[in-house]
Amino acid sequence: MSVPSDAALLVRNLRLLNLDLQTGWPDVTIDTFRAGKNAQVTQKERVKCAEFILYKLFELFDYPTAKFVRHARCCHAKADTC
């Protein structure tokens, strides 16, 4: 019996949490985290996927704080609108 990789476990757990059904899902797969010459995903895309995953997990853990942080980050970027 083979042991699944960390990336395989992460992707499976994200799907069990239905994060793949969320708006903005960046199509995270096992290949997303593969690095090296044979990588099909750039580091910029990997970072985007990691940010999405971390934000969505934080949102599940503490929704009010996640929304506050997102709003504060948005207002910081658009200081004249807040």
BASEMI-460506 format. One record per residue: x, y, z of N, C-alpha, C in turn; residue number from 1. Coordinates in pm, 1 decimal, padded with zeros to 6 digits. Atoms other than C-alpha are relative to their C-alpha. Layout:
// BASEMI-460506
<n_xx = X	n_yy = Y	n_zz = Z	ca_xx = X	ca_yy = Y	ca_zz = Z	c_xx = X	c_yy = Y	c_zz = Z	num = NUM>
...
***
This chain:
// BASEMI-460506
<n_xx = 00083.9	n_yy = -00117.1	n_zz = 00000.0	ca_xx = 00000.0	ca_yy = 00000.0	ca_zz = 00000.0	c_xx = 00089.3	c_yy = 00124.8	c_zz = 00000.0	num = 1>
<n_xx = -00080.3	n_yy = -00121.6	n_zz = 00006.7	ca_xx = 00145.3	ca_yy = 00336.6	ca_zz = -00098.9	c_xx = -00060.2	c_yy = 00108.3	c_zz = 00089.8	num = 2>
<n_xx = 00042.1	n_yy = -00109.2	n_zz = -00086.9	ca_xx = 00131.0	ca_yy = 00637.6	ca_zz = 00127.8	c_xx = -00020.4	c_yy = 00124.6	c_zz = -00085.8	num = 3>
<n_xx = 00022.7	n_yy = -00121.3	n_zz = 00079.6	ca_xx = -00026.5	ca_yy = 00950.4	ca_zz = -00026.1	c_xx = 00094.9	c_yy = 00111.9	c_zz = 00042.8	num = 4>
<n_xx = -00088.2	n_yy = -00112.0	n_zz = -00029.2	ca_xx = 00192.6	ca_yy = 01257.5	ca_zz = -00048.1	c_xx = -00073.7	c_yy = 00106.0	c_zz = 00080.4	num = 5>
<n_xx = 00061.2	n_yy = -00110.5	n_zz = -00074.2	ca_xx = 00134.5	ca_yy = 01566.5	ca_zz = 00163.9	c_xx = -00093.9	c_yy = 00080.0	c_zz = -00089.7	num = 6>
<n_xx = 00083.0	n_yy = -00076.4	n_zz = 00094.0	ca_xx = 00002.0	ca_yy = 01746.5	ca_zz = -00143.6	c_xx = -00129.6	c_yy = -00073.9	c_zz = -00030.3	num = 7>
<n_xx = 00120.7	n_yy = 00079.0	n_zz = 00027.7	ca_xx = -00241.5	ca_yy = 01462.0	ca_zz = -00217.2	c_xx = -00097.1	c_yy = 00007.7	c_zz = 00117.6	num = 8>
<n_xx = 00086.3	n_yy = -00011.1	n_zz = -00118.6	ca_xx = -00372.5	ca_yy = 01472.6	ca_zz = 00140.9	c_xx = -00063.0	c_yy = 00138.2	c_zz = 00009.4	num = 9>
<n_xx = 00052.5	n_yy = -00136.3	n_zz = -00004.3	ca_xx = -00409.6	ca_yy = 01850.1	ca_zz = 00127.6	c_xx = -00113.7	c_yy = 00017.8	c_zz = -00100.1	num = 10>
<n_xx = 00101.7	n_yy = -00016.2	n_zz = 00104.7	ca_xx = -00601.9	ca_yy = 01843.6	ca_zz = -00200.7	c_xx = -00125.2	c_yy = -00080.0	c_zz = 00034.7	num = 11>
<n_xx = 00116.0	n_yy = 00081.6	n_zz = -00037.3	ca_xx = -00826.1	ca_yy = 01561.5	ca_zz = -00078.3	c_xx = -00079.1	c_yy = 00067.9	c_zz = 00112.2	num = 12>
<n_xx = 00068.8	n_yy = -00067.0	n_zz = -00111.1	ca_xx = -00904.6	ca_yy = 01747.7	ca_zz = 00245.0	c_xx = -00068.9	c_yy = 00128.2	c_zz = -00044.9	num = 13>
<n_xx = 00064.9	n_yy = -00120.7	n_zz = 00053.2	ca_xx = -00977.1	ca_yy = 02069.9	ca_zz = 00056.0	c_xx = -00129.5	c_yy = -00034.9	c_zz = -00070.6	num = 14>
<n_xx = 00120.6	n_yy = 00043.9	n_zz = 00069.6	ca_xx = -01226.1	ca_yy = 01881.1	ca_zz = -00157.4	c_xx = -00106.1	c_yy = -00049.7	c_zz = 00099.2	num = 15>
<n_xx = 00095.5	n_yy = 00044.0	n_zz = -00102.6	ca_xx = -01383.6	ca_yy = 01720.7	ca_zz = 00151.5	c_xx = -00067.3	c_yy = 00118.9	c_zz = 00067.7	num = 16>
<n_xx = 00057.2	n_yy = -00123.2	n_zz = -00056.2	ca_xx = -01435.6	ca_yy = 02074.2	ca_zz = 00285.0	c_xx = -00080.2	c_yy = 00078.7	c_zz = -00103.9	num = 17>
<n_xx = 00071.3	n_yy = -00063.3	n_zz = 00111.7	ca_xx = -01596.3	ca_yy = 02162.5	ca_zz = -00052.5	c_xx = 00058.9	c_yy = 00134.2	c_zz = -00040.9	num = 18>
<n_xx = -00062.4	n_yy = -00124.9	n_zz = 00041.9	ca_xx = -01347.6	ca_yy = 02441.9	ca_zz = -00107.7	c_xx = 00012.3	c_yy = 00007.8	c_zz = -00151.5	num = 19>
<n_xx = -00006.5	n_yy = 00001.0	n_zz = 00146.6	ca_xx = -01327.4	ca_yy = 02332.8	ca_zz = -00470.9	c_xx = -00129.9	c_yy = 00049.9	c_zz = -00063.1	num = 20>
<n_xx = 00128.0	n_yy = -00051.5	n_zz = 00049.8	ca_xx = -01690.4	ca_yy = 02449.2	ca_zz = -00504.3	c_xx = -00014.1	c_yy = 00150.1	c_zz = 00022.7	num = 21>
<n_xx = 00003.1	n_yy = -00142.1	n_zz = -00031.3	ca_xx = -01609.7	ca_yy = 02801.1	ca_zz = -00382.0	c_xx = 00030.5	c_yy = 00084.3	c_zz = -00124.0	num = 22>
<n_xx = -00031.3	n_yy = -00095.6	n_zz = 00105.6	ca_xx = -01606.3	ca_yy = 03098.7	ca_zz = -00616.2	c_xx = 00146.5	c_yy = 00038.5	c_zz = 00012.2	num = 23>
<n_xx = -00141.0	n_yy = -00038.3	n_zz = -00001.0	ca_xx = -01250.2	ca_yy = 03175.6	ca_zz = -00713.6	c_xx = 00095.2	c_yy = -00116.2	c_zz = 00018.7	num = 24>
<n_xx = -00087.0	n_yy = 00117.8	n_zz = -00017.3	ca_xx = -01118.2	ca_yy = 02818.3	ca_zz = -00667.3	c_xx = 00104.4	c_yy = -00001.3	c_zz = -00110.8	num = 25>
<n_xx = -00104.7	n_yy = -00010.5	n_zz = 00101.6	ca_xx = -00780.9	ca_yy = 02831.4	ca_zz = -00844.1	c_xx = 00043.8	c_yy = -00133.9	c_zz = -00059.2	num = 26>
<n_xx = -00028.3	n_yy = 00132.2	n_zz = 00056.3	ca_xx = -00794.6	ca_yy = 02466.3	ca_zz = -00959.9	c_xx = 00125.6	c_yy = -00061.1	c_zz = 00060.4	num = 27>
<n_xx = -00112.3	n_yy = 00058.9	n_zz = -00072.5	ca_xx = -00559.1	ca_yy = 02331.9	ca_zz = -00695.4	c_xx = 00002.0	c_yy = -00150.3	c_zz = -00024.4	num = 28>
<n_xx = -00020.5	n_yy = 00143.5	n_zz = 00020.2	ca_xx = -00422.5	ca_yy = 01988.0	ca_zz = -00783.0	c_xx = 00132.6	c_yy = -00039.3	c_zz = 00063.9	num = 29>
<n_xx = -00128.8	n_yy = 00046.6	n_zz = -00051.7	ca_xx = -00131.6	ca_yy = 01774.9	ca_zz = -00669.3	c_xx = 00113.6	c_yy = 00065.9	c_zz = -00077.9	num = 30>
<n_xx = -00103.4	n_yy = -00060.6	n_zz = 00084.1	ca_xx = 00067.1	ca_yy = 01918.8	ca_zz = -00960.2	c_xx = 00026.2	c_yy = 00145.9	c_zz = 00035.1	num = 31>
<n_xx = -00017.8	n_yy = -00138.8	n_zz = -00040.3	ca_xx = 00016.4	ca_yy = 02268.4	ca_zz = -00819.3	c_xx = 00123.4	c_yy = 00015.4	c_zz = 00087.9	num = 32>
<n_xx = -00108.7	n_yy = -00008.7	n_zz = -00096.9	ca_xx = 00278.1	ca_yy = 02191.7	ca_zz = -00553.4	c_xx = 00126.7	c_yy = -00071.3	c_zz = -00046.2	num = 33>
<n_xx = -00118.8	n_yy = 00065.6	n_zz = 00054.3	ca_xx = 00525.3	ca_yy = 02010.2	ca_zz = -00776.7	c_xx = 00096.4	c_yy = 00107.1	c_zz = -00050.1	num = 34>
<n_xx = -00101.5	n_yy = -00097.9	n_zz = 00040.3	ca_xx = 00844.4	ca_yy = 02209.5	ca_zz = -00821.0	c_xx = 00105.5	c_yy = -00068.5	c_zz = -00085.8	num = 35>
<n_xx = -00109.3	n_yy = 00054.1	n_zz = 00079.4	ca_xx = 01142.9	ca_yy = 02167.3	ca_zz = -01046.1	c_xx = -00019.6	c_yy = 00024.3	c_zz = -00148.2	num = 36>
<n_xx = 00002.1	n_yy = -00019.6	n_zz = 00144.9	ca_xx = 01202.6	ca_yy = 02144.6	ca_zz = -01417.6	c_xx = -00130.6	c_yy = -00046.0	c_zz = -00063.7	num = 37>
<n_xx = 00122.9	n_yy = 00054.0	n_zz = 00057.7	ca_xx = 00885.7	ca_yy = 01944.9	ca_zz = -01479.8	c_xx = -00126.1	c_yy = 00067.2	c_zz = 00054.8	num = 38>
<n_xx = 00115.4	n_yy = -00069.1	n_zz = -00058.3	ca_xx = 00661.1	ca_yy = 02187.0	ca_zz = -01290.5	c_xx = -00083.0	c_yy = 00065.5	c_zz = -00110.1	num = 39>
<n_xx = 00091.6	n_yy = -00057.8	n_zz = 00098.1	ca_xx = 00355.6	ca_yy = 02292.0	ca_zz = -01488.9	c_xx = -00065.1	c_yy = 00127.5	c_zz = 00053.1	num = 40>
<n_xx = 00058.4	n_yy = -00116.6	n_zz = -00064.2	ca_xx = 00263.1	ca_yy = 02570.9	ca_zz = -01247.6	c_xx = 00114.0	c_yy = 00091.7	c_zz = 00044.4	num = 41>
<n_xx = -00103.7	n_yy = -00094.7	n_zz = -00039.3	ca_xx = 00465.7	ca_yy = 02886.1	ca_zz = -01189.0	c_xx = -00006.8	c_yy = 00026.8	c_zz = 00150.5	num = 42>
<n_xx = -00001.7	n_yy = -00031.5	n_zz = -00142.7	ca_xx = 00566.3	ca_yy = 03000.0	ca_zz = -00842.6	c_xx = -00108.2	c_yy = 00102.3	c_zz = 00033.9	num = 43>
<n_xx = 00104.4	n_yy = -00100.6	n_zz = -00023.3	ca_xx = 00328.9	ca_yy = 03296.6	ca_zz = -00875.2	c_xx = -00136.7	c_yy = -00067.8	c_zz = 00013.3	num = 44>
<n_xx = 00126.9	n_yy = 00072.9	n_zz = -00007.7	ca_xx = 00037.5	ca_yy = 03058.3	ca_zz = -00939.1	c_xx = -00008.1	c_yy = -00081.8	c_zz = 00128.6	num = 45>
<n_xx = -00004.5	n_yy = 00076.6	n_zz = -00124.1	ca_xx = 00148.4	ca_yy = 02840.5	ca_zz = -00644.8	c_xx = -00032.2	c_yy = 00088.9	c_zz = 00120.1	num = 46>
<n_xx = 00025.7	n_yy = -00094.0	n_zz = -00109.6	ca_xx = 00146.5	ca_yy = 03143.7	ca_zz = -00414.1	c_xx = -00147.2	c_yy = 00040.0	c_zz = 00001.1	num = 47>
<n_xx = 00142.4	n_yy = -00035.6	n_zz = 00008.7	ca_xx = -00200.3	ca_yy = 03243.5	ca_zz = -00539.4	c_xx = -00085.9	c_yy = -00112.2	c_zz = 00058.3	num = 48>
<n_xx = 00074.8	n_yy = 00114.5	n_zz = -00052.6	ca_xx = -00327.9	ca_yy = 02892.8	ca_zz = -00461.0	c_xx = 00016.0	c_yy = -00009.9	c_zz = 00151.0	num = 49>
<n_xx = -00024.8	n_yy = 00007.8	n_zz = -00144.5	ca_xx = -00165.4	ca_yy = 02894.3	ca_zz = -00115.9	c_xx = -00076.2	c_yy = 00110.0	c_zz = 00072.9	num = 50>
<n_xx = 00075.1	n_yy = -00109.7	n_zz = -00062.2	ca_xx = -00318.9	ca_yy = 03235.2	ca_zz = -00036.1	c_xx = -00148.4	c_yy = -00032.8	c_zz = 00005.7	num = 51>
<n_xx = 00141.6	n_yy = 00037.1	n_zz = 00003.7	ca_xx = -00662.5	ca_yy = 03111.4	ca_zz = -00142.8	c_xx = -00029.9	c_yy = -00103.9	c_zz = 00107.8	num = 52>
<n_xx = 00020.4	n_yy = 00108.1	n_zz = -00096.7	ca_xx = -00629.3	ca_yy = 02796.3	ca_zz = 00067.8	c_xx = 00005.0	c_yy = 00053.7	c_zz = 00142.7	num = 53>
<n_xx = -00015.1	n_yy = -00051.8	n_zz = -00135.9	ca_xx = -00506.6	ca_yy = 02979.1	ca_zz = 00376.8	c_xx = -00115.8	c_yy = 00091.5	c_zz = 00037.6	num = 54>
<n_xx = 00110.8	n_yy = -00089.4	n_zz = -00030.3	ca_xx = -00774.1	ca_yy = 03246.9	ca_zz = 00353.5	c_xx = -00128.9	c_yy = -00078.7	c_zz = 00024.6	num = 55>
<n_xx = 00124.0	n_yy = 00077.0	n_zz = -00014.5	ca_xx = -01056.4	ca_yy = 02994.9	ca_zz = 00305.6	c_xx = -00000.3	c_yy = -00082.7	c_zz = 00127.9	num = 56>
<n_xx = -00006.6	n_yy = 00074.6	n_zz = -00125.3	ca_xx = -00934.8	ca_yy = 02781.4	ca_zz = 00596.3	c_xx = -00018.9	c_yy = 00093.6	c_zz = 00119.4	num = 57>
<n_xx = 00017.2	n_yy = -00098.1	n_zz = -00106.6	ca_xx = -00910.7	ca_yy = 03091.2	ca_zz = 00816.6	c_xx = -00145.5	c_yy = 00045.4	c_zz = 00006.9	num = 58>
<n_xx = 00140.6	n_yy = -00039.0	n_zz = 00006.3	ca_xx = -01258.4	ca_yy = 03190.3	ca_zz = 00701.3	c_xx = -00088.5	c_yy = -00105.4	c_zz = 00067.6	num = 59>
<n_xx = 00075.5	n_yy = 00107.1	n_zz = -00065.7	ca_xx = -01390.1	ca_yy = 02850.2	ca_zz = 00814.5	c_xx = 00022.1	c_yy = 00001.8	c_zz = 00151.0	num = 60>
<n_xx = -00036.0	n_yy = 00001.6	n_zz = -00140.9	ca_xx = -01210.5	ca_yy = 02881.3	ca_zz = 01148.0	c_xx = -00056.1	c_yy = 00121.2	c_zz = 00074.5	num = 61>
<n_xx = 00041.9	n_yy = -00122.9	n_zz = -00067.6	ca_xx = -01297.3	ca_yy = 03244.1	ca_zz = 01229.6	c_xx = -00054.0	c_yy = 00098.0	c_zz = -00104.1	num = 62>
<n_xx = 00061.0	n_yy = -00078.0	n_zz = 00107.1	ca_xx = -01536.6	ca_yy = 03400.4	ca_zz = 00978.1	c_xx = 00000.1	c_yy = 00150.6	c_zz = 00025.6	num = 63>
<n_xx = 00004.1	n_yy = -00145.6	n_zz = -00021.5	ca_xx = -01584.1	ca_yy = 03744.1	ca_zz = 01142.7	c_xx = 00138.2	c_yy = 00066.4	c_zz = -00013.9	num = 64>
<n_xx = -00134.5	n_yy = -00057.7	n_zz = 00008.9	ca_xx = -01210.0	ca_yy = 03805.7	ca_zz = 01175.9	c_xx = 00050.6	c_yy = -00003.3	c_zz = -00143.0	num = 65>
<n_xx = -00044.0	n_yy = 00010.6	n_zz = 00139.5	ca_xx = -01142.1	ca_yy = 03683.9	ca_zz = 00822.2	c_xx = -00062.7	c_yy = 00110.0	c_zz = -00084.3	num = 66>
<n_xx = 00067.3	n_yy = -00106.1	n_zz = 00074.7	ca_xx = -01399.3	ca_yy = 03926.1	ca_zz = 00683.2	c_xx = 00055.2	c_yy = 00137.2	c_zz = 00036.6	num = 67>
<n_xx = -00055.9	n_yy = -00127.0	n_zz = -00043.9	ca_xx = -01260.6	ca_yy = 04210.9	ca_zz = 00893.1	c_xx = 00137.3	c_yy = 00023.1	c_zz = -00062.9	num = 68>
<n_xx = -00134.2	n_yy = -00011.1	n_zz = 00057.1	ca_xx = -00904.9	ca_yy = 04143.2	ca_zz = 00774.8	c_xx = -00008.3	c_yy = 00025.9	c_zz = -00150.3	num = 69>
<n_xx = 00014.7	n_yy = -00020.1	n_zz = 00144.3	ca_xx = -01017.9	ca_yy = 04120.2	ca_zz = 00413.4	c_xx = -00046.2	c_yy = 00142.8	c_zz = -00029.6	num = 70>
<n_xx = 00049.2	n_yy = -00136.0	n_zz = 00019.5	ca_xx = -01209.6	ca_yy = 04448.0	ca_zz = 00442.7	c_xx = 00111.0	c_yy = 00101.8	c_zz = 00027.8	num = 71>
<n_xx = -00108.5	n_yy = -00092.2	n_zz = -00035.6	ca_xx = -00915.8	ca_yy = 04620.9	ca_zz = 00613.6	c_xx = 00106.8	c_yy = 00001.2	c_zz = -00109.3	num = 72>
<n_xx = -00100.6	n_yy = 00008.5	n_zz = 00108.1	ca_xx = -00678.5	ca_yy = 04497.9	ca_zz = 00340.7	c_xx = -00049.8	c_yy = 00072.5	c_zz = -00123.7	num = 73>
<n_xx = 00059.6	n_yy = -00066.6	n_zz = 00115.7	ca_xx = -00916.2	ca_yy = 04621.4	ca_zz = 00071.0	c_xx = 00002.6	c_yy = 00151.2	c_zz = 00019.5	num = 74>
<n_xx = 00001.6	n_yy = -00144.0	n_zz = -00027.8	ca_xx = -00952.5	ca_yy = 04961.6	ca_zz = 00237.8	c_xx = 00139.7	c_yy = 00058.7	c_zz = -00001.3	num = 75>
<n_xx = -00138.2	n_yy = -00047.4	n_zz = 00001.6	ca_xx = -00577.3	ca_yy = 04990.1	ca_zz = 00278.6	c_xx = 00045.5	c_yy = 00023.4	c_zz = -00144.9	num = 76>
<n_xx = -00037.3	n_yy = -00013.3	n_zz = 00140.9	ca_xx = -00536.0	ca_yy = 04937.8	ca_zz = -00096.6	c_xx = -00072.5	c_yy = 00117.2	c_zz = -00064.8	num = 77>
<n_xx = 00081.1	n_yy = -00109.4	n_zz = 00055.8	ca_xx = -00809.2	ca_yy = 05195.5	ca_zz = -00168.4	c_xx = -00028.6	c_yy = 00099.9	c_zz = 00111.0	num = 78>
<n_xx = 00012.3	n_yy = -00085.2	n_zz = -00119.5	ca_xx = -00748.9	ca_yy = 05443.4	ca_zz = 00113.7	c_xx = -00102.8	c_yy = 00111.5	c_zz = -00018.0	num = 79>
<n_xx = 00092.7	n_yy = -00110.8	n_zz = 00019.5	ca_xx = -00963.8	ca_yy = 05713.1	ca_zz = -00045.0	c_xx = -00147.5	c_yy = -00043.1	c_zz = 00001.8	num = 80>
<n_xx = 00139.3	n_yy = 00045.7	n_zz = 00004.6	ca_xx = -01279.7	ca_yy = 05493.7	ca_zz = -00050.5	c_xx = -00052.5	c_yy = -00043.4	c_zz = 00136.2	num = 81>
<n_xx = 00046.8	n_yy = 00045.4	n_zz = -00132.3	ca_xx = -01294.2	ca_yy = 05399.3	ca_zz = 00320.4	c_xx = -00001.3	c_yy = 00111.2	c_zz = 00100.2	num = 82>
***
